[in-house]
Amino acid sequence: MSAINVLPVRTRRQKRAFLTFPWKVYKHDPLWVPPLISERRKTIDPRRGLFFKNGYARLFVAWRKGKPVGTIACAEDRNNTAARGYGECMIGFFECVDDYAVAEALFDRATAWAREHKLVGLYGTYNLDREESRGVLIEGRDQPPASYCGHNPPYYQGFFERYGFQKDGEDGLAYIIRVDLSTPEVQHMMKLAEKIRQRKNITVRGGNLRDVDGEIDRVLELQNRGLAHFPGFTPYTRDSIEAMIRPVLDILDPELVLFAEVDGKTVGWFPGVPNMNEVLIHVNGLRRPWDYLRLLRYARLKPKTLAVKSVAVLPEYWDTGVGVLLFDEMARRAAAKGYQWVDLSVTGEDNTDTFPLARRMGAKIYKRYRFYRKQLSAGKG
């Protein structure tokens, strides 16, 4: 068997190999949505990537007979270290040919890197981003992922578990909801929402693009207070919220970025963005000049799916019906704008805030992502 060498990315050639290797893994996978190569290049650049404001990372490529056969990124997120009181190695950009020997070599290199930096374990996957393509897809390969969701071959799960990784917390679930106001589930929710409107002084508005900075401040409070009860929650920074919102301002429909208010105070939000993966799946990550011609063709395509990535309500308003009104308003507005489906992802499998509301609208689980952790002992592995 040929030797496998896992080397750090230092040269321009090595960086190109790291960035473009996924095209080898997914060459014949019609469900894969190629990442925009320019955005991925920015993400891994210490001078431009948001992650590097509060963390550091090293990229590796596995080589065999002079050809790349796998990639992995090892990183420490100092925000997580501060929140937990100890440091762990976050792994991401894990891509690998169907050969466990390659995966083992990559994981061994991550283990060595973690020990070099006095980190006590490995966890992931996170691609230097807490929102983008997180987790290993273990169920749901019958349709492409929606925006911000990942996709990977089925053998990745076996590679992680064979190496000794354990499931870390809840699986992340992606729900899909048909936009049809005539279904019994939605009709029931709409009647409940009407009763809440009559009894409570709760209003729902769209996003205000004239006050983006103010909206970012509101979202920061909602995310940090509304999600703080989840195990292992790490507070968002303003930079992370800004990085989540500003890149999509050009495609946002402010009428579908919903905020709930009580007596003028913002108490919840429920953002919907067009599922641009329906376009990106056709443009090859804009790797080649001619891919921009494809973009001109497919940019006119109106996505059928609206992607919803967060539901956050301040704790003191959890039992007031705010969530019901946000779901109801989103259903009405999405239907009026011609969307056929809503993707709600990724949320914990035991999320008692989202699941009851999603089920009330007839949601079905269509993808499952798993997060892994491996504690490091004094010896190998």
FIZALO-880640 format. One record per atom (N, C-alpha, C): z, y, x. Coordinates in steps of 0.2 Angstrom, whole numbers, padded with zeros to 4 digits, always signed. Layout:
<sites>
ZYX
...
</sites>
This chain:
<sites>
+0000-0006+0004
+0000+0000+0000
+0000+0006+0004
-0004+0011+0003
-0005+0017+0007
+0002+0021+0006
+0003+0025+0011
+0009+0029+0012
+0008+0035+0007
+0014+0037+0004
+0014+0043-0001
+0018+0048+0003
+0016+0054+0004
+0019+0060+0007
+0020+0065+0002
+0026+0067+0001
+0028+0073-0003
+0029+0079+0001
+0025+0084+0001
+0025+0089+0005
+0026+0096+0001
+0030+0101+0004
+0031+0107+0001
+0024+0111+0001
+0023+0115-0004
+0017+0119-0005
+0018+0125+0000
+0014+0126+0004
+0014+0132+0009
+0007+0135+0010
+0002+0132+0010
-0005+0135+0011
-0008+0136+0004
-0014+0140+0005
-0018+0141-0001
-0021+0135-0004
-0023+0130+0000
-0026+0124-0002
-0020+0120-0006
-0014+0120-0003
-0009+0116-0006
-0007+0119-0013
-0007+0126-0014
-0006+0129-0020
-0011+0127-0025
-0017+0127-0023
-0023+0126-0027
-0022+0119-0030
-0020+0114-0025
-0019+0107-0027
-0014+0107-0032
-0008+0110-0031
-0003+0110-0036
-0005+0113-0043
-0009+0118-0043
-0011+0121-0050
-0016+0117-0053
-0020+0114-0050
-0026+0111-0053
-0025+0103-0054
-0020+0100-0051
-0019+0093-0052
-0018+0090-0059
-0015+0094-0064
-0015+0091-0071
-0022+0090-0073
-0027+0093-0071
-0034+0091-0074
-0036+0084-0072
-0033+0081-0066
-0034+0075-0064
-0031+0070-0069
-0024+0071-0071
-0020+0067-0075
-0023+0067-0082
-0026+0073-0085
-0028+0073-0092
-0035+0073-0093
-0039+0071-0088
-0046+0072-0088
-0049+0069-0094
-0046+0063-0097
-0049+0060-0103
-0044+0060-0109
-0040+0065-0109
-0035+0066-0114
-0037+0071-0119
-0040+0070-0125
-0042+0075-0129
-0037+0079-0132
-0030+0077-0132
-0025+0081-0135
-0022+0086-0130
-0024+0086-0124
-0021+0090-0119
-0024+0097-0120
-0019+0102-0120
-0021+0109-0120
-0020+0112-0113
-0026+0113-0109
-0025+0116-0102
-0022+0122-0102
-0017+0123-0097
-0014+0130-0097
-0018+0135-0094
-0017+0141-0095
-0021+0146-0092
-0019+0147-0085
-0024+0146-0081
-0023+0145-0074
-0020+0152-0071
-0022+0157-0074
-0019+0164-0071
-0012+0165-0073
-0010+0162-0079
-0003+0163-0081
+0001+0158-0077
-0001+0152-0076
+0003+0147-0072
+0003+0150-0064
-0002+0153-0062
-0001+0156-0055
+0004+0161-0055
+0004+0165-0060
+0010+0170-0060
+0017+0167-0060
+0017+0162-0064
+0024+0159-0066
+0027+0156-0059
+0023+0153-0055
+0025+0150-0049
+0026+0155-0043
+0024+0161-0044
+0023+0166-0038
+0030+0170-0038
+0034+0169-0032
+0041+0172-0032
+0040+0180-0033
+0035+0183-0031
+0034+0190-0032
+0033+0192-0039
+0031+0188-0044
+0029+0190-0050
+0032+0186-0056
+0034+0180-0054
+0037+0175-0059
+0044+0177-0062
+0045+0177-0068
+0051+0180-0071
+0057+0175-0068
+0056+0169-0067
+0061+0164-0065
+0065+0167-0059
+0061+0170-0054
+0063+0171-0048
+0068+0177-0048
+0069+0181-0053
+0073+0186-0053
+0081+0184-0053
+0082+0177-0055
+0088+0174-0056
+0088+0167-0053
+0083+0166-0049
+0083+0159-0046
+0078+0158-0041
+0078+0152-0038
+0074+0151-0032
+0071+0144-0033
+0065+0142-0030
+0062+0136-0032
+0057+0134-0026
+0056+0128-0025
+0051+0125-0021
+0046+0120-0024
+0040+0121-0023
+0035+0117-0026
+0033+0111-0021
+0031+0105-0024
+0029+0100-0019
+0023+0096-0022
+0019+0093-0018
+0013+0089-0020
+0014+0083-0016
+0013+0077-0020
+0013+0071-0017
+0005+0069-0015
+0005+0067-0009
-0002+0065-0006
-0003+0058-0004
-0008+0055-0006
-0010+0048-0003
-0017+0048-0001
-0018+0046+0005
-0025+0046+0008
-0029+0053+0007
-0025+0058+0008
-0027+0065+0008
-0029+0068+0001
-0027+0064-0004
-0028+0067-0011
-0022+0068-0015
-0021+0073-0019
-0015+0074-0023
-0014+0069-0028
-0008+0066-0029
-0007+0061-0034
-0001+0063-0038
+0002+0068-0037
+0008+0070-0041
+0011+0077-0039
+0014+0080-0043
+0017+0087-0042
+0024+0087-0045
+0029+0091-0042
+0035+0093-0045
+0038+0099-0042
+0042+0103-0046
+0045+0109-0044
+0052+0108-0044
+0056+0110-0039
+0063+0110-0039
+0066+0117-0039
+0071+0118-0043
+0073+0125-0043
+0081+0125-0045
+0084+0131-0043
+0091+0132-0046
+0090+0138-0050
+0093+0138-0056
+0093+0144-0061
+0100+0146-0060
+0101+0152-0057
+0108+0155-0055
+0112+0156-0062
+0108+0158-0067
+0111+0159-0074
+0115+0153-0076
+0111+0147-0076
+0114+0141-0078
+0120+0139-0073
+0119+0140-0067
+0125+0139-0062
+0131+0143-0064
+0130+0149-0065
+0136+0154-0067
+0139+0151-0074
+0135+0149-0079
+0137+0147-0085
+0141+0141-0085
+0139+0136-0080
+0142+0130-0080
+0147+0129-0075
+0147+0133-0070
+0152+0133-0065
+0150+0128-0059
+0144+0126-0059
+0142+0121-0054
+0134+0122-0054
+0131+0120-0048
+0124+0120-0048
+0120+0114-0049
+0114+0114-0052
+0110+0108-0053
+0103+0110-0051
+0099+0105-0050
+0092+0106-0048
+0088+0105-0055
+0085+0110-0057
+0080+0110-0062
+0073+0107-0060
+0071+0102-0063
+0064+0100-0061
+0059+0101-0066
+0053+0103-0064
+0048+0104-0069
+0041+0103-0066
+0036+0105-0069
+0029+0104-0067
+0028+0097-0064
+0032+0092-0068
+0031+0085-0066
+0024+0082-0068
+0020+0080-0064
+0014+0077-0066
+0013+0072-0061
+0010+0066-0063
+0010+0060-0059
+0004+0055-0062
+0001+0052-0057
-0004+0047-0059
+0000+0041-0061
-0003+0036-0064
+0001+0030-0067
+0002+0025-0062
+0007+0027-0058
+0010+0023-0052
+0017+0025-0051
+0022+0021-0053
+0029+0022-0052
+0031+0024-0045
+0027+0021-0040
+0029+0023-0033
+0028+0030-0031
+0023+0033-0035
+0022+0041-0034
+0028+0044-0037
+0030+0042-0043
+0035+0046-0047
+0042+0045-0043
+0043+0039-0040
+0049+0038-0036
+0049+0042-0030
+0043+0043-0027
+0043+0047-0021
+0045+0055-0023
+0042+0057-0028
+0043+0064-0031
+0051+0065-0032
+0053+0060-0036
+0061+0060-0038
+0065+0060-0032
+0063+0056-0027
+0067+0055-0021
+0067+0062-0017
+0061+0065-0017
+0061+0072-0014
+0065+0077-0018
+0065+0077-0024
+0069+0081-0028
+0076+0080-0027
+0078+0074-0026
+0085+0072-0024
+0087+0075-0018
+0083+0074-0013
+0084+0077-0006
+0085+0084-0006
+0080+0088-0010
+0081+0095-0010
+0087+0097-0014
+0089+0094-0019
+0095+0096-0022
+0101+0095-0018
+0101+0090-0014
+0107+0089-0009
+0107+0094-0004
+0101+0096-0001
+0100+0101+0004
+0103+0108+0001
+0103+0109-0005
+0106+0115-0008
+0112+0114-0012
+0116+0108-0010
+0122+0107-0013
+0123+0107-0020
+0117+0104-0023
+0117+0104-0031
+0119+0097-0033
+0122+0096-0038
+0126+0090-0040
+0122+0085-0045
+0116+0088-0047
+0112+0083-0051
+0105+0086-0052
+0101+0082-0056
+0094+0084-0058
+0094+0085-0065
+0090+0090-0068
+0089+0090-0075
+0083+0093-0077
+0080+0091-0083
+0073+0094-0085
+0070+0090-0090
+0064+0091-0092
+0060+0096-0087
+0059+0103-0090
+0059+0107-0086
+0058+0114-0087
+0053+0117-0082
+0048+0120-0084
+0042+0123-0080
+0044+0130-0078
+0050+0131-0075
+0052+0138-0073
+0052+0142-0079
+0054+0140-0084
+0054+0143-0091
+0058+0139-0096
+0063+0142-0099
+0067+0139-0104
+0063+0138-0110
+0057+0141-0111
+0054+0140-0118
+0047+0136-0117
+0044+0137-0112
+0037+0134-0111
+0037+0127-0109
+0034+0123-0114
+0033+0116-0112
+0039+0112-0109
+0044+0113-0112
+0051+0110-0110
+0051+0103-0113
+0054+0098-0109
+0055+0091-0111
+0050+0087-0110
+0051+0080-0110
+0046+0075-0109
+0044+0072-0116
+0038+0073-0118
+0035+0070-0125
+0036+0063-0125
+0040+0060-0130
+0041+0053-0131
+0039+0050-0137
+0037+0055-0142
+0034+0053-0148
+0030+0058-0151
+0024+0056-0154
+0020+0061-0157
+0013+0063-0153
+0009+0058-0152
+0003+0059-0148
-0003+0058-0153
-0003+0060-0159
-0008+0059-0164
-0012+0066-0165
-0009+0072-0162
-0012+0078-0163
-0010+0083-0157
-0014+0088-0155
-0012+0092-0149
-0005+0096-0151
-0002+0098-0145
+0004+0102-0146
+0003+0109-0149
+0008+0112-0152
+0007+0119-0154
+0009+0123-0148
+0008+0130-0149
+0010+0135-0143
+0017+0133-0141
+0018+0134-0134
+0024+0133-0131
+0026+0126-0130
+0023+0121-0133
+0025+0114-0133
+0021+0110-0128
+0024+0105-0125
+0021+0102-0119
+0017+0095-0122
+0014+0092-0117
+0010+0086-0118
+0010+0082-0112
+0011+0075-0112
+0011+0071-0106
+0010+0064-0108
+0008+0060-0103
+0006+0053-0104
+0012+0049-0106
+0011+0044-0110
+0017+0040-0112
+0021+0037-0106
+0018+0036-0100
+0022+0032-0095
+0027+0037-0092
+0027+0043-0093
+0032+0048-0090
+0039+0046-0092
+0040+0044-0098
+0047+0042-0101
+0049+0036-0097
+0045+0031-0096
+0047+0025-0092
+0049+0027-0085
+0045+0031-0082
+0046+0033-0075
+0053+0036-0074
+0055+0041-0079
+0061+0045-0078
+0067+0040-0079
+0066+0035-0084
+0072+0031-0085
+0073+0025-0080
+0067+0023-0077
+0067+0018-0072
+0071+0021-0066
+0070+0027-0065
+0074+0030-0059
+0081+0032-0060
+0083+0031-0066
+0090+0032-0068
+0092+0038-0071
+0087+0042-0074
+0088+0048-0078
+0091+0045-0085
+0096+0049-0087
+0099+0048-0094
+0097+0053-0099
+0097+0052-0105
+0095+0057-0110
+0101+0062-0110
+0099+0069-0110
+0103+0074-0109
+0103+0078-0116
+0109+0077-0119
+0110+0080-0126
+0105+0078-0131
+0103+0082-0136
+0099+0080-0141
+0092+0081-0139
+0088+0076-0142
+0080+0077-0142
+0078+0083-0145
+0073+0086-0143
+0070+0092-0146
+0064+0090-0151
+0065+0092-0157
+0060+0090-0162
+0056+0095-0164
+0049+0093-0165
+0044+0098-0168
+0043+0096-0175
+0044+0100-0180
+0043+0099-0187
+0036+0102-0189
+0033+0099-0194
+0027+0102-0197
+0028+0103-0204
+0026+0109-0207
+0027+0110-0214
+0020+0112-0217
+0018+0109-0222
+0012+0111-0225
+0013+0118-0229
+0009+0122-0229
+0010+0129-0232
+0007+0128-0239
+0011+0126-0244
+0009+0125-0251
+0014+0127-0255
+0014+0133-0259
+0019+0136-0263
+0020+0132-0269
+0016+0127-0271
+0016+0123-0277
+0020+0117-0276
+0022+0115-0270
+0026+0109-0270
+0033+0109-0273
+0036+0104-0275
+0042+0104-0278
+0048+0107-0273
+0047+0105-0267
+0052+0107-0262
+0052+0115-0261
+0046+0117-0261
+0046+0125-0260
+0047+0128-0266
+0045+0126-0272
+0047+0129-0278
+0055+0129-0279
+0058+0124-0277
+0065+0124-0277
+0068+0129-0273
+0066+0130-0267
+0068+0134-0262
+0067+0142-0264
+0061+0143-0267
+0060+0149-0270
+0065+0152-0275
+0066+0147-0280
+0071+0148-0285
+0078+0150-0282
+0080+0146-0277
+0086+0148-0274
+0086+0154-0270
+0081+0156-0267
+0080+0162-0264
+0081+0168-0269
+0078+0167-0275
+0078+0173-0280
+0085+0174-0282
+0089+0168-0283
+0096+0169-0285
+0100+0173-0279
+0099+0171-0273
+0102+0175-0268
+0100+0182-0267
+0094+0184-0269
+0092+0191-0269
+0096+0195-0274
+0097+0192-0280
+0100+0195-0285
+0108+0196-0284
+0111+0191-0280
+0118+0192-0279
+0120+0195-0272
+0115+0195-0267
+0117+0198-0261
+0112+0204-0259
+0115+0208-0255
+0111+0214-0252
+0108+0213-0246
+0103+0208-0246
+0100+0206-0240
+0092+0208-0241
+0089+0211-0236
+0082+0212-0236
+0079+0209-0230
+0072+0208-0231
+0068+0205-0225
+0063+0210-0224
+0062+0211-0218
+0056+0216-0215
+0052+0212-0210
+0046+0215-0209
+0042+0213-0203
+0044+0217-0197
+0041+0215-0191
+0043+0218-0185
+0040+0225-0184
+0044+0229-0180
+0042+0236-0180
+0039+0237-0173
+0032+0237-0172
+0029+0238-0166
+0029+0245-0163
+0032+0249-0167
+0033+0256-0164
+0040+0257-0160
+0044+0251-0161
+0050+0251-0158
+0051+0245-0155
+0047+0243-0150
+0047+0236-0147
+0054+0236-0143
+0056+0241-0139
+0062+0240-0135
+0068+0239-0140
+0068+0243-0145
+0074+0242-0150
+0074+0235-0153
+0068+0232-0155
+0067+0225-0157
+0070+0220-0152
+0068+0221-0146
+0070+0217-0140
+0078+0217-0140
+0081+0222-0140
+0088+0223-0140
+0091+0219-0146
+0088+0219-0152
+0091+0216-0158
+0090+0208-0157
+0084+0206-0154
+0083+0199-0153
+0088+0196-0148
+0089+0200-0143
+0094+0198-0138
+0101+0196-0141
+0103+0201-0145
+0110+0199-0148
+0109+0193-0153
+0104+0193-0157
+0103+0187-0162
+0103+0181-0158
+0099+0180-0153
+0098+0174-0149
+0105+0172-0146
+0108+0177-0143
+0114+0175-0139
+0120+0174-0144
+0121+0177-0149
+0126+0176-0154
+0125+0170-0159
+0118+0170-0161
+0116+0165-0166
+0116+0158-0163
+0115+0157-0157
+0114+0151-0154
+0119+0149-0149
+0124+0153-0148
+0129+0151-0143
+0133+0145-0145
+0133+0143-0151
+0137+0137-0153
+0134+0130-0151
+0128+0131-0148
+0125+0124-0146
+0128+0122-0139
+0129+0116-0138
+0132+0113-0132
+0127+0115-0126
+0130+0117-0121
+0126+0119-0115
+0122+0125-0115
+0123+0129-0120
+0119+0135-0121
+0120+0140-0115
+0115+0143-0113
+0115+0148-0107
+0112+0154-0110
+0116+0160-0110
+0114+0166-0113
+0107+0168-0110
+0104+0171-0115
+0097+0174-0113
+0099+0181-0110
+0094+0183-0105
+0095+0190-0102
+0089+0194-0106
+0090+0200-0105
+0085+0205-0108
+0078+0203-0105
+0078+0202-0099
+0072+0201-0096
+0068+0194-0099
+0072+0189-0100
+0069+0183-0103
+0067+0184-0110
+0070+0189-0114
+0068+0190-0121
+0061+0194-0120
+0061+0199-0116
+0055+0203-0115
+0049+0199-0113
+0051+0194-0108
+0045+0190-0106
+0043+0186-0112
+0047+0184-0116
+0045+0180-0122
+0041+0184-0127
+0042+0190-0128
+0039+0195-0133
+0033+0198-0131
+0034+0202-0125
+0028+0206-0123
+0021+0203-0122
+0021+0197-0119
+0014+0194-0118
+0011+0192-0125
+0014+0192-0130
+0011+0190-0137
+0010+0196-0141
+0012+0202-0139
+0011+0208-0143
+0004+0208-0146
-0001+0207-0142
-0008+0208-0144
-0010+0203-0149
-0007+0197-0150
-0009+0193-0155
-0004+0192-0161
+0001+0196-0160
+0006+0196-0166
+0004+0199-0172
+0006+0196-0178
+0005+0200-0184
+0012+0202-0186
+0014+0208-0185
+0021+0210-0186
+0024+0208-0193
+0019+0207-0198
+0022+0205-0204
+0024+0198-0204
+0023+0194-0199
+0026+0187-0199
+0031+0187-0193
+0034+0192-0191
+0039+0192-0186
+0045+0195-0191
+0049+0191-0194
+0054+0193-0199
+0061+0194-0196
+0063+0200-0199
+0070+0201-0198
+0074+0202-0204
+0080+0199-0205
+0084+0200-0210
+0089+0206-0209
+0091+0210-0214
+0095+0215-0213
+0100+0215-0219
+0106+0217-0218
+0112+0218-0223
+0115+0225-0221
+0114+0229-0226
+0116+0236-0226
+0113+0240-0219
+0107+0238-0218
+0104+0242-0212
+0106+0238-0205
+0110+0233-0205
+0111+0229-0199
+0107+0223-0199
+0104+0222-0193
+0100+0216-0192
+0104+0210-0191
+0103+0205-0195
+0108+0199-0195
+0104+0193-0193
+0097+0193-0193
+0094+0187-0192
+0086+0188-0191
+0083+0183-0187
+0076+0184-0186
+0072+0177-0186
+0066+0177-0188
+0062+0171-0189
+0055+0173-0187
+0053+0172-0181
+0046+0175-0179
+0041+0169-0179
+0035+0171-0182
+0029+0167-0182
+0024+0170-0178
+0020+0166-0174
+0015+0168-0170
+0009+0163-0171
+0003+0166-0171
-0003+0161-0172
-0003+0156-0167
-0005+0150-0169
-0005+0144-0164
-0011+0145-0160
-0011+0148-0154
-0016+0150-0150
-0019+0143-0146
-0015+0138-0146
-0017+0132-0143
-0024+0129-0147
-0025+0131-0153
-0031+0129-0157
-0037+0132-0153
-0036+0138-0150
-0041+0141-0146
-0041+0138-0139
-0035+0138-0136
-0035+0137-0129
-0037+0130-0127
-0037+0125-0132
-0039+0118-0130
-0046+0118-0129
-0050+0123-0130
-0057+0123-0130
-0059+0127-0123
-0055+0130-0120
-0057+0135-0114
-0055+0133-0107
-0053+0126-0106
-0052+0124-0100
-0047+0128-0095
-0043+0131-0098
-0038+0135-0094
-0041+0141-0091
-0047+0143-0093
-0051+0148-0089
-0052+0147-0082
-0053+0141-0080
-0053+0139-0073
-0060+0142-0070
-0065+0141-0073
-0072+0143-0071
-0075+0149-0075
-0079+0153-0071
-0082+0158-0075
-0086+0157-0081
-0089+0151-0082
-0092+0149-0088
-0087+0148-0094
-0081+0147-0092
-0076+0145-0097
-0075+0152-0101
-0076+0157-0099
-0075+0164-0102
-0080+0164-0108
-0086+0161-0107
-0091+0161-0112
-0088+0156-0118
-0085+0151-0117
-0082+0147-0122
-0077+0151-0126
-0073+0155-0122
-0068+0160-0125
-0071+0165-0130
-0077+0167-0128
-0080+0172-0133
-0082+0168-0139
-0083+0162-0139
-0085+0158-0145
-0079+0157-0149
-0074+0154-0146
-0068+0152-0149
-0063+0157-0151
-0063+0163-0148
-0058+0168-0149
-0059+0170-0156
-0065+0169-0160
-0066+0171-0167
-0062+0166-0171
-0060+0161-0169
-0057+0155-0173
-0050+0158-0175
-0049+0157-0182
-0043+0159-0184
-0038+0153-0185
-0033+0153-0181
-0029+0147-0181
-0026+0145-0188
-0026+0138-0189
-0023+0136-0196
-0016+0135-0196
-0013+0135-0190
-0006+0134-0189
-0002+0140-0187
+0004+0142-0190
+0008+0147-0188
+0014+0144-0184
+0015+0146-0178
+0020+0143-0174
+0027+0147-0174
+0032+0144-0176
+0039+0147-0176
+0043+0144-0171
+0046+0148-0167
+0050+0145-0161
+0057+0147-0161
+0060+0151-0166
+0067+0152-0166
+0069+0154-0173
+0075+0152-0175
+0078+0154-0181
+0085+0156-0179
+0087+0162-0179
+0094+0164-0176
+0097+0169-0181
+0103+0168-0183
+0107+0172-0188
+0114+0173-0185
+0116+0179-0186
+0123+0180-0183
+0128+0176-0187
+0133+0173-0183
+0138+0168-0186
+0141+0170-0192
+0143+0177-0193
+0146+0179-0199
+0142+0179-0205
+0136+0178-0204
+0131+0178-0210
+0128+0171-0211
+0131+0166-0208
+0128+0159-0209
+0128+0157-0216
+0133+0158-0220
+0134+0156-0227
+0132+0161-0232
+0128+0165-0230
+0126+0171-0235
+0119+0170-0238
+0115+0165-0236
+0109+0164-0238
+0103+0167-0234
+0105+0170-0229
+0100+0174-0225
+0095+0169-0223
+0096+0163-0220
+0091+0158-0218
+0086+0156-0224
+0089+0155-0230
+0085+0153-0235
+0080+0159-0237
+0082+0165-0237
+0077+0171-0238
+0072+0171-0232
+0074+0170-0226
+0069+0170-0221
+0064+0165-0222
+0066+0159-0223
+0061+0153-0224
+0057+0155-0230
+0060+0158-0236
+0056+0159-0242
+0051+0164-0240
+0053+0170-0237
+0048+0175-0235
+0042+0173-0231
+0044+0169-0226
+0039+0166-0221
+0034+0162-0225
+0036+0158-0230
+0032+0154-0234
+0027+0158-0238
+0029+0163-0241
+0025+0167-0245
+0020+0171-0241
+0022+0174-0235
+0018+0178-0231
+0013+0173-0228
+0015+0168-0225
+0010+0163-0222
+0005+0161-0227
+0007+0159-0233
+0002+0157-0238
-0003+0163-0240
-0001+0169-0240
-0005+0174-0242
-0010+0176-0236
-0008+0174-0230
-0013+0175-0225
-0017+0169-0223
-0017+0164-0227
-0022+0158-0226
-0020+0153-0221
-0013+0153-0219
-0011+0148-0214
-0010+0141-0218
-0012+0136-0215
-0012+0129-0219
-0005+0125-0217
-0003+0127-0211
+0003+0123-0208
+0008+0128-0204
+0014+0126-0204
+0019+0130-0200
+0022+0124-0195
+0021+0126-0189
+0025+0122-0184
+0032+0125-0182
+0037+0121-0183
+0044+0123-0181
+0046+0119-0175
+0047+0122-0170
+0048+0119-0164
+0051+0123-0158
+0055+0121-0153
+0058+0114-0153
+0065+0115-0155
+0068+0111-0159
+0075+0112-0161
+0078+0105-0161
+0085+0105-0159
+0089+0100-0158
+0089+0095-0164
+0089+0088-0163
+0089+0083-0168
+0095+0084-0173
+0100+0086-0170
+0106+0087-0175
+0108+0094-0177
+0102+0098-0176
+0103+0105-0178
+0105+0106-0185
+0111+0108-0187
+0113+0108-0194
+0111+0115-0197
+0108+0120-0193
+0106+0126-0195
+0099+0125-0198
+0094+0122-0194
+0087+0122-0196
+0085+0116-0200
+0088+0110-0198
+0085+0105-0202
+0086+0105-0209
+0091+0107-0212
+0092+0107-0220
+0087+0111-0223
+0086+0117-0220
+0081+0122-0222
+0074+0119-0222
+0072+0116-0216
+0066+0114-0215
+0064+0108-0220
+0069+0104-0221
+0068+0098-0225
+0067+0100-0232
+0071+0106-0234
+0070+0109-0241
+0063+0111-0242
+0059+0112-0237
+0052+0114-0238
+0047+0109-0237
+0050+0103-0236
+0046+0097-0235
+0043+0095-0228
+0047+0098-0223
+0045+0097-0216
+0046+0090-0214
+0041+0088-0209
+0041+0081-0206
+0041+0082-0199
+0045+0077-0196
+0045+0077-0188
+0038+0074-0186
+0035+0078-0181
+0029+0075-0179
+0028+0075-0171
+0033+0077-0168
+0034+0076-0161
+0041+0076-0159
+0043+0073-0153
+0050+0072-0151
+0049+0073-0143
+0053+0077-0141
+0054+0079-0133
+0061+0077-0131
+0061+0074-0125
+0068+0072-0122
+0069+0076-0116
+0075+0077-0115
+0078+0081-0109
+0082+0076-0105
+0081+0076-0099
+0084+0071-0094
+0089+0074-0089
+0094+0070-0087
+0099+0072-0082
+0101+0066-0078
+0101+0068-0071
+0104+0062-0067
+0109+0065-0062
+0115+0063-0063
+0120+0065-0058
+0119+0062-0051
+0120+0066-0046
+0119+0063-0039
+0126+0061-0036
+0125+0055-0033
+0131+0052-0030
+0130+0054-0022
+0135+0051-0019
+0135+0053-0011
+0129+0049-0008
+0127+0043-0010
+0122+0040-0007
+0115+0041-0010
+0110+0037-0009
+0104+0038-0011
+0103+0037-0019
+0100+0042-0022
+0098+0041-0029
+0104+0043-0034
</sites>
